[in-house]
Amino acid sequence: MEWNKGVTLALDGPGQYRTITTLQEASWALIEDWPLEDGEALDKALIVFEAAMKGKKTAEAARLAFIAAAIEAGIDIKS
């Protein structure tokens, strides 16, 4: 599920930006690369992602949940 607008964030370290453009990329980022193991926004993002994959939430809702999880984790996001 592709997003209308990618999210560019420093997932690989300060100043090392990567752009996430799909729900699948975001899911992998949360599972493989996320600096936090637990967090309210992280948990919510995973729930929203699952709902989006089932067609119960929009791609934009998943994108916004991903951004909220990144903010919670202190990951720098380029606007």
N, C-alpha and C positions, 0 to 999 in steps of 0.2 A: 504494500500500500504506500504509494508515493505521496509526499507532502507537497503542498503548493509552494512552500518556501522552506529551504534548508535551514538547519541550525548549525552555525559555525562556532565551535567551542574548543578550548584548550584541554583536550582529553589526554594527550600524551605528555603533558607537562607544560609549564609556563611558556607562552609564546609559540607552542606547537599546536596549531589549530587544525581541526578536521571538520569537514562539513557532513552532517548527517542529513540524508534526504528521504529516507524511507523508514517505515515502521520496523522492518527487519533489521536495518542497520542500528536503529535506536535500541532495539531489544538486545542485540549483541553487545552494544556499548554498555548497557546496564548490567549485563551478566558478566562480561569479560573485563571491562576497563574501568568500572566505577570505583571511585576512591572510598565510598561508604558501603558498609555491609547492611546497615539498617537506616531507616529514615521514613518519616511519615510521607513525604512527597515521593520518595522512591517506591514505597509500597503502593501508593495511589497510582503512580505511573504504570506499574506492572499490571494492576487491575484494569486500568483504562486501555492499555495495550491489548490485553486479552479480549476485552469487550469490542475493541475496534476490529480485531481479527475476525470476530464473529459477526461483524456488521451492526453491532449494537451501539457503537460510539463512532464519531467521525474521525477522519485522519487528523483534522485540526485539533480536536480534543486530545488526541494522543500526543501531538506535537507540543501543545501547551503543557501537558503533564510532564513531558520530557524536559522542557525548559524549567519548570518548577523544581524538578528533581536536581537539575544541574545547579540551580541557584542554591538549593539546600546543601548540596555537596561542596559549594564554594568554587565551582568550576567557572572560569572566565568565559563569557559568551560575547562574541562580536555581534554588534547590532546590524 
